[in-house]
Amino acid sequence: MKITIIETKSEKANFLKDRLGNEHEIHIISELKSEDIEKIKNSEIMLVSAWTKIDATLFEQLPGLKYIITLSTGYDHINLDDCQKFCVQVSNIPAYGERAVAEFSMGLLFALTRNIHLAYGRSKENNFFVGDLEGSDVFGKTLGIVGLGKTGKELALLAGSVGMKVVAHDLVEDEQFAAKNNVSYLSLEELVATADFITILISHTQKTHHLFDRQLFQLMKKGVKIINTARGGVVNTPDLIAALQSGLVGGAALDVLEDEKNLIANNKESQAYQWHAQLMKLNVLHTGHIAAFSKEAQDRAKQIMLENVESCIKGNPINLVQ
């Protein structure tokens, strides 16, 4: 079977090639370009990163494509309607980095509340003035978790262990978990009005696109701190910038940004590049989408990726998203 892997990081691609390369024809390309189409024609399985846009344009050029496997949990880069139209099935890696993302989110929370990012930046410039860097303890503060799925539950346990009060919002409420771990479910509006810290752990869909906008920011406690380790599109970036500039939002830790592919590609003409420049002038800690980038999480992701491919080869795909 002909398998194509589009991945900028070679580790996963080489892992798959080592295990399946003797039995199947595997092509590895770092980015999907028009000149690559001829090389990968007749591919039946394609593995893609979260940066690869998948829609009808691809399927029209690769009519033999049967399966798309995204090397991520999120799949907002894939047009599922087009996949259905062209009878292409889509699998993801549903649960591999929940602990890693929870720990990372907690680390960002600590960094924000104690101004670690600001102190580190000054230290690199041999500036040791700390008079305006007084932080606060997290003990007794309220953490609002938007999206109490597997990752959110891991984060709730971590927050509870350091004495934080945890409130959550989710479309599906796990009352047993909440009762056992002292978590209170609230409406989204109640949560943002209550929390000292808000962590975003929801998928990016049409319904959640720009869920965090000016209207929602205005309901928040003044000085609230926001941590986003989910998807950039859940937050309206210009509205966040305005909320930070006004002091309504006291700080933000962002592992993800809207249109971050252009930012990572250093496209200075992109909107993402302009947004990033504005954010870096404010109390913002930005990391480059690395929340799930731990050895343990990546090892799990590689194993699930292999299982996904093997299931497609057998004609019985697993971890389908539709």
Number of C-alpha atoms within 10 A of each C-alpha: 11 18 23 23 27 22 22 15 10 13 12 20 21 14 15 17 20 10 11 16 14 9 10 13 13 20 17 17 17 14 15 16 8 9 8 11 14 10 11 21 15 18 21 20 24 21 23 26 19 18 21 16 15 20 16 16 10 15 18 11 15 17 14 16 23 20 25 24 25 28 24 20 18 19 24 17 16 20 13 19 13 16 20 12 10 17 13 19 20 24 24 23 25 17 16 22 25 20 22 22 24 26 19 20 27 18 13 26 23 16 17 25 19 16 20 16 18 16 16 13 12 14 12 9 8 9 11 12 10 11 6 7 13 9 13 12 11 19 13 12 17 20 27 31 31 24 21 27 19 16 22 26 22 17 27 26 16 17 22 18 11 13 13 18 21 25 25 27 22 18 10 9 16 14 12 9 12 18 10 8 14 14 23 16 21 18 14 16 13 16 25 26 18 19 23 21 28 24 27 23 25 21 19 20 15 11 9 14 16 19 16 17 17 18 10 15 21 14 15 22 17 16 16 21 25 24 25 24 24 25 25 22 22 25 23 17 21 14 17 21 21 15 20 22 17 12 15 19 23 22 24 26 23 24 21 22 25 20 17 22 16 16 20 12 10 12 14 11 10 15 15 21 21 13 17 18 11 14 22 11 10 15 20 23 20 19 14 12 17 13 25 21 14 14 11 13 18 17 15 14 23 19 15 20 24 17 16 24 24 15 14 20 17 8 11 10 18 18 17 15 15 10
